[in-house]
Amino acid sequence: MNVEQAGSVLESERSKLVRQLGDLGANERGELTGEVDFGEGFADAAAATAERSEVLGIVENLRVMLEGVDAALAKVAAGTYGRCESCGRQIDDDRLEFRPTSRYCVDCKSKRS
């Protein structure tokens, strides 16, 4: 995957994540922008609290994913996209195609895990 393709894929992923956050009532920073409507079926306060906790967990995961996409886009802009943050070698194209936000080559990632 070349840098131009990566930028396009990352921009598309960013738009998708921002839309998903908005659908859950959150902004790009993962902050809830209003009350999430759990519907009339959530008259039970405990059920509403559990649902709210689940939504907050999903929002947090989306926020972390968005941070990864933004970091990758910054690398595209800086001309450093696709370089391992640990060893500096080029990350394999297959890895970048599968996970465009990869920060490490396979060897360095396996050492970190």
MDTraj code that builds the backbone (N, CA, C; nanometers):
import mdtraj as md
import numpy as np

residues = "MET ASN VAL GLU GLN ALA GLY SER VAL LEU GLU SER GLU ARG SER LYS LEU VAL ARG GLN LEU GLY ASP LEU GLY ALA ASN GLU ARG GLY GLU LEU THR GLY GLU VAL ASP PHE GLY GLU GLY PHE ALA ASP ALA ALA ALA ALA THR ALA GLU ARG SER GLU VAL LEU GLY ILE VAL GLU ASN LEU ARG VAL MET LEU GLU GLY VAL ASP ALA ALA LEU ALA LYS VAL ALA ALA GLY THR TYR GLY ARG CYS GLU SER CYS GLY ARG GLN ILE ASP ASP ASP ARG LEU GLU PHE ARG PRO THR SER ARG TYR CYS VAL ASP CYS LYS SER LYS ARG SER".split()
xyz = np.array([
    [0.0857, -0.1172, 0.0000],
    [0.0000, 0.0000, 0.0000],
    [0.0904, 0.1237, 0.0000],
    [0.0698, 0.2120, -0.0963],
    [0.1504, 0.3330, -0.0972],
    [0.0926, 0.4358, 0.0004],
    [0.1679, 0.5408, 0.0220],
    [0.1302, 0.6410, 0.1221],
    [-0.0020, 0.7088, 0.0859],
    [-0.0231, 0.7343, -0.0419],
    [-0.1481, 0.7986, -0.0851],
    [-0.2682, 0.7092, -0.0544],
    [-0.2547, 0.5802, -0.0847],
    [-0.3624, 0.4857, -0.0538],
    [-0.3852, 0.4776, 0.0966],
    [-0.2769, 0.4735, 0.1722],
    [-0.2873, 0.4667, 0.3177],
    [-0.3613, 0.5883, 0.3712],
    [-0.3278, 0.7058, 0.3204],
    [-0.3961, 0.8274, 0.3644],
    [-0.5449, 0.8220, 0.3369],
    [-0.5810, 0.7706, 0.2217],
    [-0.7217, 0.7583, 0.1852],
    [-0.7946, 0.6593, 0.2765],
    [-0.7318, 0.5448, 0.3011],
    [-0.7911, 0.4441, 0.3896],
    [-0.8058, 0.5004, 0.5306],
    [-0.7036, 0.5693, 0.5775],
    [-0.7073, 0.6260, 0.7124],
    [-0.8127, 0.7361, 0.7255],
    [-0.8255, 0.8211, 0.6239],
    [-0.9287, 0.9252, 0.6271],
    [-1.0679, 0.8636, 0.6306],
    [-1.0872, 0.7578, 0.5540],
    [-1.2156, 0.6877, 0.5532],
    [-1.2443, 0.6261, 0.6901],
    [-1.1437, 0.5640, 0.7488],
    [-1.1588, 0.5043, 0.8817],
    [-1.1883, 0.6122, 0.9856],
    [-1.1224, 0.7265, 0.9727],
    [-1.1449, 0.8369, 1.0657],
    [-1.2899, 0.8835, 1.0588],
    [-1.3401, 0.9017, 0.9381],
    [-1.4791, 0.9451, 0.9201],
    [-1.5761, 0.8453, 0.9828],
    [-1.5482, 0.7180, 0.9626],
    [-1.6336, 0.6129, 1.0179],
    [-1.6337, 0.6179, 1.1712],
    [-1.5164, 0.6331, 1.2307],
    [-1.5067, 0.6373, 1.3768],
    [-1.5766, 0.7602, 1.4339],
    [-1.5581, 0.8753, 1.3705],
    [-1.6231, 0.9982, 1.4164],
    [-1.7753, 0.9828, 1.4076],
    [-1.8226, 0.9214, 1.2996],
    [-1.9664, 0.8983, 1.2837],
    [-2.0181, 0.8047, 1.3940],
    [-1.9432, 0.6985, 1.4231],
    [-1.9852, 0.6053, 1.5275],
    [-1.9885, 0.6737, 1.6643],
    [-1.8893, 0.7564, 1.6916],
    [-1.8902, 0.8313, 1.8173],
    [-2.0129, 0.9220, 1.8248],
    [-2.0409, 0.9915, 1.7157],
    [-2.1585, 1.0785, 1.7116],
    [-2.2875, 1.0024, 1.7324],
    [-2.2956, 0.8830, 1.6730],
    [-2.4151, 0.8003, 1.6904],
    [-2.4352, 0.7606, 1.8360],
    [-2.3259, 0.7525, 1.9103],
    [-2.3341, 0.7173, 2.0523],
    [-2.3474, 0.8403, 2.1420],
    [-2.3540, 0.9589, 2.0794],
    [-2.3718, 1.0821, 2.1562],
    [-2.2428, 1.1387, 2.2118],
    [-2.1298, 1.1111, 2.1436],
    [-2.0002, 1.1593, 2.1910],
    [-1.9305, 1.2401, 2.0824],
    [-1.8388, 1.3264, 2.1263],
    [-1.7580, 1.4018, 2.0304],
    [-1.6288, 1.3251, 2.0027],
    [-1.5387, 1.3838, 1.9259],
    [-1.4145, 1.3164, 1.8868],
    [-1.3222, 1.2884, 2.0045],
    [-1.3369, 1.3613, 2.1138],
    [-1.2548, 1.3384, 2.2330],
    [-1.3151, 1.2314, 2.3236],
    [-1.4297, 1.1753, 2.2815],
    [-1.4946, 1.0717, 2.3608],
    [-1.5819, 1.1254, 2.4719],
    [-1.6064, 1.2549, 2.4694],
    [-1.6923, 1.3161, 2.5711],
    [-1.8369, 1.3091, 2.5248],
    [-1.9250, 1.2647, 2.6141],
    [-2.0664, 1.2616, 2.5789],
    [-2.1159, 1.4040, 2.5618],
    [-2.1872, 1.4280, 2.4541],
    [-2.2329, 1.5632, 2.4227],
    [-2.3747, 1.5898, 2.4711],
    [-2.4410, 1.4893, 2.5178],
    [-2.5779, 1.5035, 2.5671],
    [-2.6200, 1.3731, 2.6295],
    [-2.7403, 1.3696, 2.6685],
    [-2.7926, 1.2471, 2.7281],
    [-2.8178, 1.1439, 2.6200],
    [-2.7750, 1.0233, 2.6454],
    [-2.8025, 0.9131, 2.5550],
    [-2.9402, 0.8605, 2.5917],
    [-3.0271, 0.8487, 2.4923],
    [-3.1635, 0.8013, 2.5158],
    [-3.1646, 0.6490, 2.5104],
    [-3.1941, 0.5880, 2.6237],
    [-3.1996, 0.4429, 2.6310],
    [-3.3400, 0.3898, 2.6096],
    [-3.4332, 0.4759, 2.5752],
    [-3.5685, 0.4324, 2.5435],
    [-3.6542, 0.4087, 2.6667],
    [-3.7820, 0.3841, 2.6409],
    [-3.8761, 0.3644, 2.7505],
    [-3.8527, 0.2330, 2.8231],
    [-3.7872, 0.1384, 2.7595],
    [-3.7623, 0.0096, 2.8203],
    [-3.6616, 0.0154, 2.9338],
    [-3.6031, 0.1303, 2.9546],
    [-3.5019, 0.1432, 3.0582],
    [-3.5543, 0.2205, 3.1785],
    [-3.6729, 0.1839, 3.2237],
    [-3.7293, 0.2484, 3.3419],
    [-3.6510, 0.2085, 3.4656],
    [-3.5922, 0.0909, 3.4645],
    [-3.5128, 0.0414, 3.5760],
    [-3.3788, 0.1151, 3.5773],
    [-3.3500, 0.1846, 3.6851],
    [-3.2274, 0.2642, 3.6959],
    [-3.1023, 0.1771, 3.6828],
    [-3.1046, 0.0573, 3.7382],
    [-2.9881, -0.0304, 3.7298],
    [-2.9611, -0.0704, 3.5852],
    [-3.0663, -0.1002, 3.5106],
    [-3.0491, -0.1369, 3.3703],
    [-2.9963, -0.0179, 3.2906],
    [-3.0461, 0.1003, 3.3191],
    [-3.0001, 0.2204, 3.2491],
    [-2.8530, 0.2471, 3.2812],
    [-2.8140, 0.2272, 3.4058],
    [-2.6748, 0.2474, 3.4460],
    [-2.5836, 0.1470, 3.3764],
    [-2.6272, 0.0224, 3.3695],
    [-2.5478, -0.0805, 3.3013],
    [-2.5325, -0.0468, 3.1537],
    [-2.6406, -0.0032, 3.0902],
    [-2.6350, 0.0328, 2.9480],
    [-2.5432, 0.1529, 2.9268],
    [-2.5501, 0.2494, 3.0160],
    [-2.4647, 0.3679, 3.0059],
    [-2.3173, 0.3274, 3.0189],
    [-2.2881, 0.2373, 3.1103],
    [-2.1507, 0.1898, 3.1278],
    [-2.1009, 0.1203, 3.0018],
    [-2.1866, 0.0428, 2.9402],
    [-2.1498, -0.0257, 2.8165],
    [-2.1214, 0.0751, 2.7059],
    [-2.2060, 0.1755, 2.6943],
    [-2.1865, 0.2800, 2.5929],
    [-2.0549, 0.3531, 2.6183],
    [-2.0259, 0.3847, 2.7437],
    [-1.9012, 0.4543, 2.7753],
    [-1.7795, 0.3690, 2.7396],
    [-1.7884, 0.2386, 2.7591],
    [-1.6795, 0.1495, 2.7209],
    [-1.6583, 0.1473, 2.5699],
    [-1.7664, 0.1432, 2.4962],
    [-1.7573, 0.1452, 2.3498],
    [-1.6996, 0.2781, 2.3032],
    [-1.7453, 0.3880, 2.3626],
    [-1.6946, 0.5212, 2.3273],
    [-1.5443, 0.5280, 2.3529],
    [-1.4993, 0.4745, 2.4650],
    [-1.3562, 0.4770, 2.4971],
    [-1.2759, 0.3980, 2.3937],
    [-1.3244, 0.2812, 2.3555],
    [-1.2552, 0.2016, 2.2528],
    [-1.2484, 0.2762, 2.1200],
    [-1.3581, 0.3391, 2.0804],
    [-1.3594, 0.4159, 1.9557],
    [-1.2636, 0.5342, 1.9633],
    [-1.2579, 0.5992, 2.0796],
    [-1.1681, 0.7135, 2.0987],
    [-1.0223, 0.6700, 2.0829],
    [-0.9866, 0.5565, 2.1413],
    [-0.8499, 0.5050, 2.1300],
    [-0.8181, 0.4711, 1.9840],
    [-0.9127, 0.4106, 1.9156],
    [-0.8928, 0.3788, 1.7741],
    [-0.8735, 0.5060, 1.6929],
    [-0.9514, 0.6093, 1.7233],
    [-0.9406, 0.7370, 1.6532],
    [-0.8040, 0.8007, 1.6781],
    [-0.7534, 0.7904, 1.7996],
    [-0.6197, 0.8427, 1.8289],
    [-0.5139, 0.7731, 1.7425],
    [-0.5282, 0.6411, 1.7249],
    [-0.4350, 0.5669, 1.6408],
    [-0.4410, 0.6108, 1.4958],
    [-0.5615, 0.6336, 1.4472],
    [-0.5793, 0.6804, 1.3094],
    [-0.5194, 0.8199, 1.2938],
    [-0.5449, 0.9073, 1.3900],
    [-0.4901, 1.0433, 1.3826],
    [-0.3368, 1.0419, 1.3866],
    [-0.2797, 0.9529, 1.4680],
    [-0.1334, 0.9422, 1.4738],
    [-0.0782, 0.8936, 1.3398],
    [-0.1460, 0.7976, 1.2789],
    [-0.1019, 0.7475, 1.1477],
    [-0.1144, 0.8561, 1.0411],
    [-0.2223, 0.9328, 1.0454],
    [-0.2391, 1.0426, 0.9490],
    [-0.1301, 1.1486, 0.9672],
    [-0.0906, 1.1739, 1.0914],
    [0.0177, 1.2694, 1.1168],
    [0.1483, 1.2176, 1.0557],
    [0.1699, 1.0868, 1.0615],
    [0.2897, 1.0279, 1.0004],
    [0.2840, 1.0396, 0.8482],
    [0.1655, 1.0213, 0.7904],
    [0.1505, 1.0393, 0.6461],
    [0.1922, 1.1817, 0.6096],
    [0.1414, 1.2790, 0.6849],
    [0.1721, 1.4194, 0.6571],
    [0.3204, 1.4505, 0.6756],
    [0.3831, 1.3848, 0.7724],
    [0.5251, 1.4096, 0.8015],
    [0.6189, 1.3289, 0.7123],
    [0.5624, 1.2356, 0.6348],
    [0.6451, 1.1529, 0.5481],
    [0.7121, 1.0369, 0.6203],
    [0.6640, 1.0013, 0.7374],
    [0.7233, 0.8916, 0.8140],
    [0.6312, 0.7707, 0.8245],
    [0.5208, 0.7724, 0.7523],
    [0.4259, 0.6616, 0.7593],
    [0.4896, 0.5322, 0.7102],
    [0.4635, 0.4241, 0.7824],
    [0.5125, 0.2934, 0.7416],
    [0.6479, 0.2568, 0.7996],
    [0.7052, 0.3429, 0.8799],
    [0.8335, 0.3148, 0.9448],
    [0.8072, 0.2673, 1.0878],
    [0.8772, 0.1626, 1.1276],
    [0.8659, 0.1086, 1.2628],
    [0.9166, 0.2126, 1.3633],
    [0.8391, 0.2370, 1.4671],
    [0.8783, 0.3343, 1.5690],
    [0.9921, 0.2838, 1.6567],
    [1.0188, 0.1555, 1.6519],
    [1.1242, 0.0990, 1.7355],
    [1.2572, 0.0880, 1.6605],
    [1.2566, 0.0208, 1.5464],
    [1.3821, -0.0050, 1.4745],
    [1.4026, 0.0857, 1.3537],
    [1.2967, 0.1520, 1.3074],
    [1.3081, 0.2427, 1.1940],
    [1.2964, 0.1783, 1.0571],
    [1.2860, 0.0444, 1.0550],
    [1.2709, -0.0235, 0.9260],
    [1.1303, -0.0047, 0.8714],
    [1.1170, -0.0277, 0.7417],
    [0.9862, -0.0201, 0.6757],
    [0.8984, -0.1346, 0.7266],
    [0.7747, -0.1047, 0.7625],
    [0.6781, -0.2061, 0.8036],
    [0.6265, -0.2738, 0.6773],
    [0.6150, -0.4052, 0.6830],
    [0.5706, -0.4844, 0.5691],
    [0.4363, -0.4346, 0.5160],
    [0.4228, -0.4281, 0.3835],
    [0.2993, -0.3803, 0.3204],
    [0.1772, -0.4616, 0.3613],
    [0.1925, -0.5933, 0.3742],
    [0.0785, -0.6763, 0.4152],
    [0.0281, -0.6363, 0.5536],
    [0.1210, -0.6066, 0.6438],
    [0.0823, -0.5641, 0.7791],
    [0.0091, -0.4302, 0.7740],
    [0.0607, -0.3376, 0.6953],
    [-0.0036, -0.2065, 0.6849],
    [-0.1398, -0.2159, 0.6166],
    [-0.1513, -0.3059, 0.5221],
    [-0.2808, -0.3230, 0.4563],
    [-0.3830, -0.3792, 0.5548],
    [-0.3402, -0.4757, 0.6368],
    [-0.4294, -0.5366, 0.7349],
    [-0.4604, -0.4407, 0.8493],
    [-0.3579, -0.3671, 0.8937],
    [-0.3721, -0.2748, 1.0064],
    [-0.2982, -0.1453, 0.9741],
    [-0.3674, -0.0525, 0.9072],
    [-0.3012, 0.0711, 0.8614],
    [-0.2442, 0.1583, 0.9731],
    [-0.2866, 0.1345, 1.0968],
    [-0.2368, 0.2145, 1.2090],
    [-0.1168, 0.1496, 1.2777],
    [-0.0596, 0.0450, 1.2176],
    [0.0542, -0.0248, 1.2788],
    [0.1679, 0.0718, 1.3071],
    [0.2227, 0.0592, 1.4269],
    [0.3337, 0.1446, 1.4693],
    [0.4668, 0.0717, 1.4653],
    [0.4589, -0.0623, 1.4658],
    [0.5798, -0.1441, 1.4741],
    [0.5800, -0.2527, 1.3672],
    [0.7000, -0.2913, 1.3245],
    [0.7126, -0.4061, 1.2356],
    [0.6785, -0.5314, 1.3160],
    [0.6596, -0.6417, 1.2479],
    [0.6208, -0.7662, 1.3146],
    [0.7252, -0.8074, 1.4186],
    [0.8541, -0.7981, 1.3842],
    [0.9594, -0.8393, 1.4774],
    [0.9560, -0.7565, 1.6061],
    [0.9473, -0.6266, 1.5916],
    [0.9472, -0.5392, 1.7110],
    [0.8175, -0.5552, 1.7909],
    [0.7066, -0.5725, 1.7225],
    [0.5796, -0.5918, 1.7923],
    [0.5830, -0.7208, 1.8742],
    [0.6398, -0.8266, 1.8166],
    [0.6449, -0.9540, 1.8897],
    [0.7358, -0.9430, 2.0133],
    [0.8369, -0.8604, 2.0070],
    [0.9252, -0.8399, 2.1230],
    [0.8547, -0.7598, 2.2329],
    [0.7611, -0.6734, 2.1927],
    [0.6895, -0.5878, 2.2882],
    [0.5774, -0.6614, 2.3592],
    [0.5263, -0.7662, 2.2991],
    [0.4089, -0.8371, 2.3538],
    [0.4458, -0.9297, 2.4654],
])
top = md.Topology()
chain = top.add_chain()
for i, resn in enumerate(residues, 1):
    res = top.add_residue(resn, chain, resSeq=i)
    for name in ("N", "CA", "C"):
        top.add_atom(name, md.element.get_by_symbol(name[0]), res)
traj = md.Trajectory(xyz[None], top)
